[in-house]
Amino acid sequence: MQNSPLQNNPLVFWVGLVLFFVGIVAAWLYLIGPHFAIFGPGVHIKHGLAAILVAAVGAVVASFARPRGSAMSEATRYDR
């Protein structure tokens, strides 16, 4: 597999995690929040779905950019 700027990049990993948690909080506010009277009756479902999409994108970016050890290309320590 070719190396891309996203692979093994800690900054992109943290950006992905922040996007994920911001999306989760926004989805909660838009989808579940109206039941707790945080917002008025004019809440749009599209905003909640966009927040879920942001959370999904953040999770994908974080999973591709997660820090990996240099041992991935080496033999495992359990090999005899």
HUCOR-V903312 format. One record per residue. PHI is phi in degrees with one decimal (NA if undefined). PSI is psi in radians with two decimals (999 if undefined). D_LAST is the distance of its C-alpha to the last C-alpha in Angstrom with 2 decimals. Layout:
phi,psi,d_last
PHI,PSI,D_LAST
PHI,PSI,D_LAST
This chain:
phi,psi,d_last
NA,2.42,26.25
-77.1,2.61,28.85
-78.8,2.33,29.22
-119.2,2.83,32.32
-62.8,-0.32,34.22
-80.3,-0.48,33.35
-74.6,2.33,29.58
56.9,0.71,28.23
-113.8,1.88,31.82
-63.3,-0.61,32.54
-65.5,-0.77,36.30
-66.5,-0.61,36.20
-60.0,-0.83,33.91
-68.3,-0.62,36.57
-62.7,-0.72,39.35
-62.8,-0.72,37.73
-65.4,-0.71,37.46
-64.1,-0.77,41.08
-59.7,-0.71,42.23
-61.4,-0.86,40.50
-71.9,-0.60,42.17
-64.0,-0.71,45.49
-64.5,-0.69,45.44
-64.7,-0.78,44.75
-65.5,-0.74,47.60
-65.2,-0.70,49.93
-62.7,-0.70,49.20
-62.1,-0.77,50.01
-64.7,-0.67,53.23
-85.4,-0.53,54.35
-100.1,-0.70,53.32
-101.2,-0.52,53.46
-55.3,-0.68,55.71
-61.3,-0.44,58.94
-73.2,-0.32,58.77
-103.0,0.23,58.98
62.2,0.59,61.93
-76.7,-0.72,60.19
-113.2,2.95,61.58
-80.4,-2.96,64.70
-76.4,-0.09,65.00
-90.8,0.58,64.42
-78.6,2.36,60.62
-99.5,2.28,59.14
-65.8,-0.53,56.21
-60.2,-0.60,55.24
-66.6,-0.70,54.40
-64.8,-0.71,52.06
-67.6,-0.64,50.33
-64.3,-0.65,50.03
-66.1,-0.69,48.46
-64.5,-0.67,45.88
-63.6,-0.72,45.20
-62.5,-0.72,44.73
-64.0,-0.71,42.25
-66.1,-0.74,40.30
-63.0,-0.74,40.30
-60.8,-0.70,39.15
-66.8,-0.70,36.22
-66.2,-0.79,35.19
-62.0,-0.76,35.58
-65.3,-0.62,33.61
-71.5,-0.61,30.72
-74.2,-0.55,30.58
-99.0,0.11,30.97
-62.4,2.46,28.71
-64.4,2.29,26.83
-119.8,2.55,23.20
-71.7,2.84,20.75
-73.6,-0.14,19.73
-77.9,-0.06,16.07
-64.8,-0.60,16.98
-87.4,-0.24,16.69
-89.8,2.95,13.50
-69.5,2.62,9.92
-71.3,2.75,9.31
-74.8,-0.16,8.17
-91.3,-0.08,6.35
-69.1,2.49,3.78
-106.4,999,0.00
